[in-house]
Amino acid sequence: MALELKRKTKDGFTLIDSLIGLTIISLFSLFYIGITHQMNDQIDQSQKTLKVERKHYEDLLRNE
């Protein structure tokens, strides 16, 4: 009887430990994906700004 309870407790601990591990991995994966997406959006916005400023500067040079 005591061995049976220990086995069930060990299996329960293994299950909980696995769920905690999967939760941590999932949260960090979502965090990484979110940060990567945000950085890509910021890079895209910077590139658009650079193109607009470059065109404006080139137009100024042509008009001189």
PDB file of N, H, CA, C and O in Angstrom:
ATOM      1  N   MET A   1       0.823  -1.198   0.000  1.00  0.00           N
ATOM      2  CA  MET A   1       0.000   0.000   0.000  1.00  0.00           C
ATOM      3  C   MET A   1       0.866   1.261   0.000  1.00  0.00           C
ATOM      4  O   MET A   1       0.580   2.210  -0.729  1.00  0.00           O
ATOM      5  N   ALA A   2       1.912   1.273   0.805  1.00  0.00           N
ATOM      6  H   ALA A   2       2.145   0.502   1.398  1.00  0.00           H
ATOM      7  CA  ALA A   2       2.787   2.444   0.878  1.00  0.00           C
ATOM      8  C   ALA A   2       3.516   2.646  -0.447  1.00  0.00           C
ATOM      9  O   ALA A   2       3.704   3.782  -0.881  1.00  0.00           O
ATOM     10  N   LEU A   3       3.925   1.559  -1.092  1.00  0.00           N
ATOM     11  H   LEU A   3       3.772   0.636  -0.740  1.00  0.00           H
ATOM     12  CA  LEU A   3       4.603   1.672  -2.381  1.00  0.00           C
ATOM     13  C   LEU A   3       3.662   2.233  -3.441  1.00  0.00           C
ATOM     14  O   LEU A   3       4.061   3.027  -4.292  1.00  0.00           O
ATOM     15  N   GLU A   4       2.405   1.802  -3.371  1.00  0.00           N
ATOM     16  H   GLU A   4       2.081   1.156  -2.680  1.00  0.00           H
ATOM     17  CA  GLU A   4       1.424   2.277  -4.345  1.00  0.00           C
ATOM     18  C   GLU A   4       1.187   3.785  -4.198  1.00  0.00           C
ATOM     19  O   GLU A   4       1.070   4.483  -5.205  1.00  0.00           O
ATOM     20  N   LEU A   5       1.114   4.296  -2.971  1.00  0.00           N
ATOM     21  H   LEU A   5       1.209   3.729  -2.153  1.00  0.00           H
ATOM     22  CA  LEU A   5       0.930   5.725  -2.748  1.00  0.00           C
ATOM     23  C   LEU A   5       2.142   6.514  -3.232  1.00  0.00           C
ATOM     24  O   LEU A   5       1.995   7.588  -3.814  1.00  0.00           O
ATOM     25  N   LYS A   6       3.344   5.980  -2.992  1.00  0.00           N
ATOM     26  H   LYS A   6       3.464   5.107  -2.519  1.00  0.00           H
ATOM     27  CA  LYS A   6       4.549   6.673  -3.445  1.00  0.00           C
ATOM     28  C   LYS A   6       4.577   6.754  -4.965  1.00  0.00           C
ATOM     29  O   LYS A   6       4.946   7.784  -5.529  1.00  0.00           O
ATOM     30  N   ARG A   7       4.195   5.683  -5.621  1.00  0.00           N
ATOM     31  H   ARG A   7       3.896   4.846  -5.163  1.00  0.00           H
ATOM     32  CA  ARG A   7       4.198   5.665  -7.080  1.00  0.00           C
ATOM     33  C   ARG A   7       3.206   6.693  -7.627  1.00  0.00           C
ATOM     34  O   ARG A   7       3.520   7.413  -8.575  1.00  0.00           O
ATOM     35  N   LYS A   8       2.012   6.765  -7.035  1.00  0.00           N
ATOM     36  H   LYS A   8       1.757   6.180  -6.265  1.00  0.00           H
ATOM     37  CA  LYS A   8       1.018   7.745  -7.486  1.00  0.00           C
ATOM     38  C   LYS A   8       1.500   9.170  -7.235  1.00  0.00           C
ATOM     39  O   LYS A   8       1.292  10.057  -8.063  1.00  0.00           O
ATOM     40  N   THR A   9       2.142   9.387  -6.094  1.00  0.00           N
ATOM     41  H   THR A   9       2.312   8.666  -5.421  1.00  0.00           H
ATOM     42  CA  THR A   9       2.667  10.711  -5.778  1.00  0.00           C
ATOM     43  C   THR A   9       3.763  11.094  -6.753  1.00  0.00           C
ATOM     44  O   THR A   9       3.823  12.236  -7.210  1.00  0.00           O
ATOM     45  N   LYS A  10       4.637  10.138  -7.076  1.00  0.00           N
ATOM     46  H   LYS A  10       4.588   9.210  -6.705  1.00  0.00           H
ATOM     47  CA  LYS A  10       5.727  10.410  -8.012  1.00  0.00           C
ATOM     48  C   LYS A  10       5.168  10.713  -9.400  1.00  0.00           C
ATOM     49  O   LYS A  10       5.637  11.633 -10.069  1.00  0.00           O
ATOM     50  N   ASP A  11       4.172   9.949  -9.833  1.00  0.00           N
ATOM     51  H   ASP A  11       3.790   9.202  -9.289  1.00  0.00           H
ATOM     52  CA  ASP A  11       3.555  10.202 -11.136  1.00  0.00           C
ATOM     53  C   ASP A  11       2.875  11.572 -11.162  1.00  0.00           C
ATOM     54  O   ASP A  11       2.946  12.289 -12.160  1.00  0.00           O
ATOM     55  N   GLY A  12       2.220  11.928 -10.060  1.00  0.00           N
ATOM     56  H   GLY A  12       2.162  11.345  -9.249  1.00  0.00           H
ATOM     57  CA  GLY A  12       1.572  13.233  -9.971  1.00  0.00           C
ATOM     58  C   GLY A  12       2.586  14.360 -10.020  1.00  0.00           C
ATOM     59  O   GLY A  12       2.368  15.374 -10.683  1.00  0.00           O
ATOM     60  N   PHE A  13       3.700  14.181  -9.314  1.00  0.00           N
ATOM     61  H   PHE A  13       3.878  13.357  -8.776  1.00  0.00           H
ATOM     62  CA  PHE A  13       4.757  15.194  -9.320  1.00  0.00           C
ATOM     63  C   PHE A  13       5.339  15.340 -10.717  1.00  0.00           C
ATOM     64  O   PHE A  13       5.592  16.457 -11.169  1.00  0.00           O
ATOM     65  N   THR A  14       5.555  14.225 -11.405  1.00  0.00           N
ATOM     66  H   THR A  14       5.350  13.318 -11.037  1.00  0.00           H
ATOM     67  CA  THR A  14       6.099  14.264 -12.761  1.00  0.00           C
ATOM     68  C   THR A  14       5.142  14.997 -13.698  1.00  0.00           C
ATOM     69  O   THR A  14       5.574  15.783 -14.542  1.00  0.00           O
ATOM     70  N   LEU A  15       3.854  14.743 -13.552  1.00  0.00           N
ATOM     71  H   LEU A  15       3.503  14.105 -12.867  1.00  0.00           H
ATOM     72  CA  LEU A  15       2.853  15.410 -14.386  1.00  0.00           C
ATOM     73  C   LEU A  15       2.842  16.916 -14.134  1.00  0.00           C
ATOM     74  O   LEU A  15       2.852  17.708 -15.077  1.00  0.00           O
ATOM     75  N   ILE A  16       2.820  17.307 -12.866  1.00  0.00           N
ATOM     76  H   ILE A  16       2.812  16.664 -12.100  1.00  0.00           H
ATOM     77  CA  ILE A  16       2.813  18.734 -12.520  1.00  0.00           C
ATOM     78  C   ILE A  16       4.091  19.404 -13.005  1.00  0.00           C
ATOM     79  O   ILE A  16       4.050  20.507 -13.550  1.00  0.00           O
ATOM     80  N   ASP A  17       5.229  18.737 -12.807  1.00  0.00           N
ATOM     81  H   ASP A  17       5.262  17.841 -12.364  1.00  0.00           H
ATOM     82  CA  ASP A  17       6.517  19.284 -13.242  1.00  0.00           C
ATOM     83  C   ASP A  17       6.534  19.476 -14.758  1.00  0.00           C
ATOM     84  O   ASP A  17       7.037  20.485 -15.252  1.00  0.00           O
ATOM     85  N   SER A  18       5.993  18.525 -15.484  1.00  0.00           N
ATOM     86  H   SER A  18       5.584  17.706 -15.082  1.00  0.00           H
ATOM     87  CA  SER A  18       5.929  18.640 -16.948  1.00  0.00           C
ATOM     88  C   SER A  18       5.030  19.795 -17.372  1.00  0.00           C
ATOM     89  O   SER A  18       5.373  20.542 -18.288  1.00  0.00           O
ATOM     90  N   LEU A  19       3.891  19.946 -16.719  1.00  0.00           N
ATOM     91  H   LEU A  19       3.613  19.339 -15.975  1.00  0.00           H
ATOM     92  CA  LEU A  19       2.975  21.042 -17.051  1.00  0.00           C
ATOM     93  C   LEU A  19       3.603  22.405 -16.758  1.00  0.00           C
ATOM     94  O   LEU A  19       3.441  23.346 -17.535  1.00  0.00           O
ATOM     95  N   ILE A  20       4.316  22.508 -15.643  1.00  0.00           N
ATOM     96  H   ILE A  20       4.447  21.743 -15.011  1.00  0.00           H
ATOM     97  CA  ILE A  20       4.996  23.765 -15.317  1.00  0.00           C
ATOM     98  C   ILE A  20       6.057  24.060 -16.369  1.00  0.00           C
ATOM     99  O   ILE A  20       6.180  25.199 -16.821  1.00  0.00           O
ATOM    100  N   GLY A  21       6.817  23.055 -16.760  1.00  0.00           N
ATOM    101  H   GLY A  21       6.717  22.131 -16.393  1.00  0.00           H
ATOM    102  CA  GLY A  21       7.847  23.238 -17.781  1.00  0.00           C
ATOM    103  C   GLY A  21       7.261  23.677 -19.110  1.00  0.00           C
ATOM    104  O   GLY A  21       7.783  24.591 -19.749  1.00  0.00           O
ATOM    105  N   LEU A  22       6.183  23.036 -19.530  1.00  0.00           N
ATOM    106  H   LEU A  22       5.759  22.294 -19.011  1.00  0.00           H
ATOM    107  CA  LEU A  22       5.529  23.414 -20.789  1.00  0.00           C
ATOM    108  C   LEU A  22       4.964  24.831 -20.728  1.00  0.00           C
ATOM    109  O   LEU A  22       5.012  25.571 -21.711  1.00  0.00           O
ATOM    110  N   THR A  23       4.427  25.201 -19.565  1.00  0.00           N
ATOM    111  H   THR A  23       4.388  24.599 -18.766  1.00  0.00           H
ATOM    112  CA  THR A  23       3.898  26.551 -19.396  1.00  0.00           C
ATOM    113  C   THR A  23       5.005  27.587 -19.520  1.00  0.00           C
ATOM    114  O   THR A  23       4.836  28.602 -20.196  1.00  0.00           O
ATOM    115  N   ILE A  24       6.134  27.335 -18.872  1.00  0.00           N
ATOM    116  H   ILE A  24       6.271  26.511 -18.323  1.00  0.00           H
ATOM    117  CA  ILE A  24       7.262  28.273 -18.938  1.00  0.00           C
ATOM    118  C   ILE A  24       7.779  28.389 -20.367  1.00  0.00           C
ATOM    119  O   ILE A  24       8.025  29.494 -20.850  1.00  0.00           O
ATOM    120  N   ILE A  25       7.943  27.266 -21.041  1.00  0.00           N
ATOM    121  H   ILE A  25       7.743  26.368 -20.649  1.00  0.00           H
ATOM    122  CA  ILE A  25       8.421  27.282 -22.429  1.00  0.00           C
ATOM    123  C   ILE A  25       7.440  28.035 -23.324  1.00  0.00           C
ATOM    124  O   ILE A  25       7.855  28.819 -24.178  1.00  0.00           O
ATOM    125  N   SER A  26       6.146  27.802 -23.133  1.00  0.00           N
ATOM    126  H   SER A  26       5.809  27.165 -22.440  1.00  0.00           H
ATOM    127  CA  SER A  26       5.129  28.483 -23.946  1.00  0.00           C
ATOM    128  C   SER A  26       5.146  29.989 -23.715  1.00  0.00           C
ATOM    129  O   SER A  26       5.057  30.767 -24.665  1.00  0.00           O
ATOM    130  N   LEU A  27       5.259  30.401 -22.449  1.00  0.00           N
ATOM    131  H   LEU A  27       5.331  29.769 -21.678  1.00  0.00           H
ATOM    132  CA  LEU A  27       5.280  31.835 -22.148  1.00  0.00           C
ATOM    133  C   LEU A  27       6.495  32.516 -22.757  1.00  0.00           C
ATOM    134  O   LEU A  27       6.370  33.596 -23.335  1.00  0.00           O
ATOM    135  N   PHE A  28       7.662  31.907 -22.638  1.00  0.00           N
ATOM    136  H   PHE A  28       7.764  31.030 -22.169  1.00  0.00           H
ATOM    137  CA  PHE A  28       8.856  32.501 -23.222  1.00  0.00           C
ATOM    138  C   PHE A  28       8.783  32.509 -24.747  1.00  0.00           C
ATOM    139  O   PHE A  28       9.274  33.441 -25.383  1.00  0.00           O
ATOM    140  N   SER A  29       8.177  31.484 -25.336  1.00  0.00           N
ATOM    141  H   SER A  29       7.778  30.727 -24.819  1.00  0.00           H
ATOM    142  CA  SER A  29       8.016  31.467 -26.795  1.00  0.00           C
ATOM    143  C   SER A  29       7.104  32.602 -27.249  1.00  0.00           C
ATOM    144  O   SER A  29       7.410  33.299 -28.216  1.00  0.00           O
ATOM    145  N   LEU A  30       5.988  32.788 -26.554  1.00  0.00           N
ATOM    146  H   LEU A  30       5.739  32.222 -25.768  1.00  0.00           H
ATOM    147  CA  LEU A  30       5.075  33.881 -26.898  1.00  0.00           C
ATOM    148  C   LEU A  30       5.742  35.238 -26.696  1.00  0.00           C
ATOM    149  O   LEU A  30       5.559  36.147 -27.505  1.00  0.00           O
ATOM    150  N   PHE A  31       6.510  35.374 -25.627  1.00  0.00           N
ATOM    151  H   PHE A  31       6.659  34.635 -24.970  1.00  0.00           H
ATOM    152  CA  PHE A  31       7.240  36.615 -25.369  1.00  0.00           C
ATOM    153  C   PHE A  31       8.235  36.888 -26.488  1.00  0.00           C
ATOM    154  O   PHE A  31       8.337  38.018 -26.963  1.00  0.00           O
ATOM    155  N   TYR A  32       8.967  35.866 -26.912  1.00  0.00           N
ATOM    156  H   TYR A  32       8.884  34.948 -26.526  1.00  0.00           H
ATOM    157  CA  TYR A  32       9.957  36.014 -27.983  1.00  0.00           C
ATOM    158  C   TYR A  32       9.284  36.405 -29.300  1.00  0.00           C
ATOM    159  O   TYR A  32       9.756  37.297 -30.005  1.00  0.00           O
ATOM    160  N   ILE A  33       8.184  35.735 -29.622  1.00  0.00           N
ATOM    161  H   ILE A  33       7.800  35.012 -29.049  1.00  0.00           H
ATOM    162  CA  ILE A  33       7.458  36.041 -30.862  1.00  0.00           C
ATOM    163  C   ILE A  33       6.928  37.476 -30.823  1.00  0.00           C
ATOM    164  O   ILE A  33       7.005  38.194 -31.820  1.00  0.00           O
ATOM    165  N   GLY A  34       6.390  37.892 -29.675  1.00  0.00           N
ATOM    166  H   GLY A  34       6.327  37.308 -28.865  1.00  0.00           H
ATOM    167  CA  GLY A  34       5.872  39.249 -29.547  1.00  0.00           C
ATOM    168  C   GLY A  34       6.953  40.299 -29.702  1.00  0.00           C
ATOM    169  O   GLY A  34       6.760  41.297 -30.396  1.00  0.00           O
ATOM    170  N   ILE A  35       8.095  40.079 -29.057  1.00  0.00           N
ATOM    171  H   ILE A  35       8.252  39.269 -28.493  1.00  0.00           H
ATOM    172  CA  ILE A  35       9.204  41.034 -29.144  1.00  0.00           C
ATOM    173  C   ILE A  35       9.743  41.088 -30.572  1.00  0.00           C
ATOM    174  O   ILE A  35      10.030  42.170 -31.085  1.00  0.00           O
ATOM    175  N   THR A  36       9.880  39.933 -31.213  1.00  0.00           N
ATOM    176  H   THR A  36       9.647  39.054 -30.796  1.00  0.00           H
ATOM    177  CA  THR A  36      10.374  39.891 -32.589  1.00  0.00           C
ATOM    178  C   THR A  36       9.433  40.646 -33.523  1.00  0.00           C
ATOM    179  O   THR A  36       9.881  41.401 -34.387  1.00  0.00           O
ATOM    180  N   HIS A  37       8.144  40.443 -33.348  1.00  0.00           N
ATOM    181  H   HIS A  37       7.780  39.831 -32.647  1.00  0.00           H
ATOM    182  CA  HIS A  37       7.148  41.136 -34.177  1.00  0.00           C
ATOM    183  C   HIS A  37       7.230  42.651 -33.960  1.00  0.00           C
ATOM    184  O   HIS A  37       7.188  43.426 -34.916  1.00  0.00           O
ATOM    185  N   GLN A  38       7.348  43.059 -32.705  1.00  0.00           N
ATOM    186  H   GLN A  38       7.383  42.430 -31.928  1.00  0.00           H
ATOM    187  CA  GLN A  38       7.444  44.481 -32.388  1.00  0.00           C
ATOM    188  C   GLN A  38       8.708  45.091 -32.989  1.00  0.00           C
ATOM    189  O   GLN A  38       8.668  46.199 -33.523  1.00  0.00           O
ATOM    190  N   MET A  39       9.816  44.384 -32.907  1.00  0.00           N
ATOM    191  H   MET A  39       9.849  43.483 -32.474  1.00  0.00           H
ATOM    192  CA  MET A  39      11.068  44.888 -33.480  1.00  0.00           C
ATOM    193  C   MET A  39      10.969  45.000 -34.995  1.00  0.00           C
ATOM    194  O   MET A  39      11.450  45.973 -35.575  1.00  0.00           O
ATOM    195  N   ASN A  40      10.353  44.020 -35.640  1.00  0.00           N
ATOM    196  H   ASN A  40       9.961  43.229 -35.169  1.00  0.00           H
ATOM    197  CA  ASN A  40      10.190  44.075 -37.099  1.00  0.00           C
ATOM    198  C   ASN A  40       9.305  45.248 -37.514  1.00  0.00           C
ATOM    199  O   ASN A  40       9.577  45.910 -38.516  1.00  0.00           O
ATOM    200  N   ASP A  41       8.252  45.503 -36.747  1.00  0.00           N
ATOM    201  H   ASP A  41       8.031  44.965 -35.933  1.00  0.00           H
ATOM    202  CA  ASP A  41       7.397  46.660 -37.041  1.00  0.00           C
ATOM    203  C   ASP A  41       8.177  47.962 -36.898  1.00  0.00           C
ATOM    204  O   ASP A  41       8.027  48.880 -37.705  1.00  0.00           O
ATOM    205  N   GLN A  42       9.005  48.029 -35.871  1.00  0.00           N
ATOM    206  H   GLN A  42       9.127  47.283 -35.216  1.00  0.00           H
ATOM    207  CA  GLN A  42       9.800  49.239 -35.650  1.00  0.00           C
ATOM    208  C   GLN A  42      10.815  49.433 -36.780  1.00  0.00           C
ATOM    209  O   GLN A  42      11.033  50.556 -37.234  1.00  0.00           O
ATOM    210  N   ILE A  43      11.430  48.349 -37.230  1.00  0.00           N
ATOM    211  H   ILE A  43      11.253  47.436 -36.861  1.00  0.00           H
ATOM    212  CA  ILE A  43      12.380  48.427 -38.347  1.00  0.00           C
ATOM    213  C   ILE A  43      11.664  48.881 -39.616  1.00  0.00           C
ATOM    214  O   ILE A  43      12.173  49.731 -40.346  1.00  0.00           O
ATOM    215  N   ASP A  44      10.479  48.316 -39.880  1.00  0.00           N
ATOM    216  H   ASP A  44      10.065  47.625 -39.286  1.00  0.00           H
ATOM    217  CA  ASP A  44       9.705  48.722 -41.061  1.00  0.00           C
ATOM    218  C   ASP A  44       9.364  50.209 -41.008  1.00  0.00           C
ATOM    219  O   ASP A  44       9.472  50.911 -42.013  1.00  0.00           O
ATOM    220  N   GLN A  45       8.954  50.685 -39.836  1.00  0.00           N
ATOM    221  H   GLN A  45       8.866  50.115 -39.019  1.00  0.00           H
ATOM    222  CA  GLN A  45       8.613  52.099 -39.688  1.00  0.00           C
ATOM    223  C   GLN A  45       9.844  52.974 -39.906  1.00  0.00           C
ATOM    224  O   GLN A  45       9.757  54.029 -40.534  1.00  0.00           O
ATOM    225  N   SER A  46      10.979  52.539 -39.391  1.00  0.00           N
ATOM    226  H   SER A  46      11.050  51.682 -38.881  1.00  0.00           H
ATOM    227  CA  SER A  46      12.223  53.305 -39.578  1.00  0.00           C
ATOM    228  C   SER A  46      12.618  53.358 -41.050  1.00  0.00           C
ATOM    229  O   SER A  46      13.082  54.391 -41.534  1.00  0.00           O
ATOM    230  N   GLN A  47      12.436  52.249 -41.761  1.00  0.00           N
ATOM    231  H   GLN A  47      12.059  51.410 -41.368  1.00  0.00           H
ATOM    232  CA  GLN A  47      12.766  52.224 -43.188  1.00  0.00           C
ATOM    233  C   GLN A  47      11.850  53.148 -43.983  1.00  0.00           C
ATOM    234  O   GLN A  47      12.298  53.822 -44.909  1.00  0.00           O
ATOM    235  N   LYS A  48      10.567  53.181 -43.624  1.00  0.00           N
ATOM    236  H   LYS A  48      10.202  52.633 -42.871  1.00  0.00           H
ATOM    237  CA  LYS A  48       9.633  54.087 -44.303  1.00  0.00           C
ATOM    238  C   LYS A  48      10.029  55.539 -44.060  1.00  0.00           C
ATOM    239  O   LYS A  48      10.021  56.355 -44.981  1.00  0.00           O
ATOM    240  N   THR A  49      10.373  55.852 -42.822  1.00  0.00           N
ATOM    241  H   THR A  49      10.379  55.189 -42.074  1.00  0.00           H
ATOM    242  CA  THR A  49      10.802  57.214 -42.493  1.00  0.00           C
ATOM    243  C   THR A  49      12.061  57.581 -43.262  1.00  0.00           C
ATOM    244  O   THR A  49      12.179  58.694 -43.774  1.00  0.00           O
ATOM    245  N   LEU A  50      12.995  56.652 -43.344  1.00  0.00           N
ATOM    246  H   LEU A  50      12.898  55.747 -42.929  1.00  0.00           H
ATOM    247  CA  LEU A  50      14.244  56.896 -44.070  1.00  0.00           C
ATOM    248  C   LEU A  50      13.975  57.167 -45.549  1.00  0.00           C
ATOM    249  O   LEU A  50      14.581  58.064 -46.134  1.00  0.00           O
ATOM    250  N   LYS A  51      13.074  56.403 -46.153  1.00  0.00           N
ATOM    251  H   LYS A  51      12.581  55.674 -45.678  1.00  0.00           H
ATOM    252  CA  LYS A  51      12.746  56.613 -47.565  1.00  0.00           C
ATOM    253  C   LYS A  51      12.120  57.985 -47.791  1.00  0.00           C
ATOM    254  O   LYS A  51      12.448  58.669 -48.761  1.00  0.00           O
ATOM    255  N   VAL A  52      11.221  58.386 -46.897  1.00  0.00           N
ATOM    256  H   VAL A  52      10.955  57.831 -46.109  1.00  0.00           H
ATOM    257  CA  VAL A  52      10.569  59.693 -47.032  1.00  0.00           C
ATOM    258  C   VAL A  52      11.595  60.808 -46.881  1.00  0.00           C
ATOM    259  O   VAL A  52      11.606  61.757 -47.665  1.00  0.00           O
ATOM    260  N   GLU A  53      12.455  60.696 -45.875  1.00  0.00           N
ATOM    261  H   GLU A  53      12.447  59.925 -45.238  1.00  0.00           H
ATOM    262  CA  GLU A  53      13.480  61.727 -45.658  1.00  0.00           C
ATOM    263  C   GLU A  53      14.476  61.779 -46.814  1.00  0.00           C
ATOM    264  O   GLU A  53      14.922  62.856 -47.210  1.00  0.00           O
ATOM    265  N   ARG A  54      14.820  60.611 -47.351  1.00  0.00           N
ATOM    266  H   ARG A  54      14.458  59.736 -47.029  1.00  0.00           H
ATOM    267  CA  ARG A  54      15.752  60.568 -48.478  1.00  0.00           C
ATOM    268  C   ARG A  54      15.141  61.255 -49.702  1.00  0.00           C
ATOM    269  O   ARG A  54      15.799  62.042 -50.383  1.00  0.00           O
ATOM    270  N   LYS A  55      13.876  60.944 -49.965  1.00  0.00           N
ATOM    271  H   LYS A  55      13.341  60.305 -49.411  1.00  0.00           H
ATOM    272  CA  LYS A  55      13.201  61.577 -51.105  1.00  0.00           C
ATOM    273  C   LYS A  55      13.131  63.087 -50.914  1.00  0.00           C
ATOM    274  O   LYS A  55      13.367  63.851 -51.850  1.00  0.00           O
ATOM    275  N   HIS A  56      12.811  63.504 -49.718  1.00  0.00           N
ATOM    276  H   HIS A  56      12.619  62.883 -48.957  1.00  0.00           H
ATOM    277  CA  HIS A  56      12.747  64.942 -49.427  1.00  0.00           C
ATOM    278  C   HIS A  56      14.116  65.596 -49.643  1.00  0.00           C
ATOM    279  O   HIS A  56      14.196  66.669 -50.241  1.00  0.00           O
ATOM    280  N   TYR A  57      15.163  64.978 -49.176  1.00  0.00           N
ATOM    281  H   TYR A  57      15.098  64.106 -48.691  1.00  0.00           H
ATOM    282  CA  TYR A  57      16.521  65.509 -49.342  1.00  0.00           C
ATOM    283  C   TYR A  57      16.928  65.543 -50.816  1.00  0.00           C
ATOM    284  O   TYR A  57      17.523  66.519 -51.273  1.00  0.00           O
ATOM    285  N   GLU A  58      16.607  64.478 -51.561  1.00  0.00           N
ATOM    286  H   GLU A  58      16.124  63.686 -51.190  1.00  0.00           H
ATOM    287  CA  GLU A  58      16.934  64.446 -52.992  1.00  0.00           C
ATOM    288  C   GLU A  58      16.173  65.530 -53.751  1.00  0.00           C
ATOM    289  O   GLU A  58      16.716  66.151 -54.664  1.00  0.00           O
ATOM    290  N   ASP A  59      14.919  65.755 -53.371  1.00  0.00           N
ATOM    291  H   ASP A  59      14.478  65.250 -52.629  1.00  0.00           H
ATOM    292  CA  ASP A  59      14.136  66.816 -54.013  1.00  0.00           C
ATOM    293  C   ASP A  59      14.742  68.188 -53.732  1.00  0.00           C
ATOM    294  O   ASP A  59      14.772  69.052 -54.609  1.00  0.00           O
ATOM    295  N   LEU A  60      15.219  68.383 -52.516  1.00  0.00           N
ATOM    296  H   LEU A  60      15.195  67.681 -51.804  1.00  0.00           H
ATOM    297  CA  LEU A  60      15.870  69.652 -52.185  1.00  0.00           C
ATOM    298  C   LEU A  60      17.133  69.858 -53.011  1.00  0.00           C
ATOM    299  O   LEU A  60      17.404  70.968 -53.469  1.00  0.00           O
ATOM    300  N   LEU A  61      17.901  68.797 -53.202  1.00  0.00           N
ATOM    301  H   LEU A  61      17.681  67.895 -52.831  1.00  0.00           H
ATOM    302  CA  LEU A  61      19.131  68.901 -53.989  1.00  0.00           C
ATOM    303  C   LEU A  61      18.836  69.182 -55.460  1.00  0.00           C
ATOM    304  O   LEU A  61      19.578  69.920 -56.107  1.00  0.00           O
ATOM    305  N   ARG A  62      17.773  68.608 -55.987  1.00  0.00           N
ATOM    306  H   ARG A  62      17.170  68.008 -55.461  1.00  0.00           H
ATOM    307  CA  ARG A  62      17.409  68.822 -57.393  1.00  0.00           C
ATOM    308  C   ARG A  62      16.948  70.254 -57.629  1.00  0.00           C
ATOM    309  O   ARG A  62      17.208  70.826 -58.687  1.00  0.00           O
ATOM    310  N   ASN A  63      16.272  70.826 -56.656  1.00  0.00           N
ATOM    311  H   ASN A  63      16.061  70.360 -55.796  1.00  0.00           H
ATOM    312  CA  ASN A  63      15.718  72.173 -56.809  1.00  0.00           C
ATOM    313  C   ASN A  63      16.772  73.264 -56.664  1.00  0.00           C
ATOM    314  O   ASN A  63      16.514  74.420 -56.999  1.00  0.00           O
ATOM    315  N   GLU A  64      17.930  72.919 -56.180  1.00  0.00           N
ATOM    316  H   GLU A  64      18.140  71.980 -55.908  1.00  0.00           H
ATOM    317  CA  GLU A  64      18.980  73.942 -56.011  1.00  0.00           C
ATOM    318  C   GLU A  64      19.717  74.213 -57.281  1.00  0.00           C
ATOM    319  O   GLU A  64      20.626  75.043 -57.303  1.00  0.00           O
TER     320      GLU A  64
END
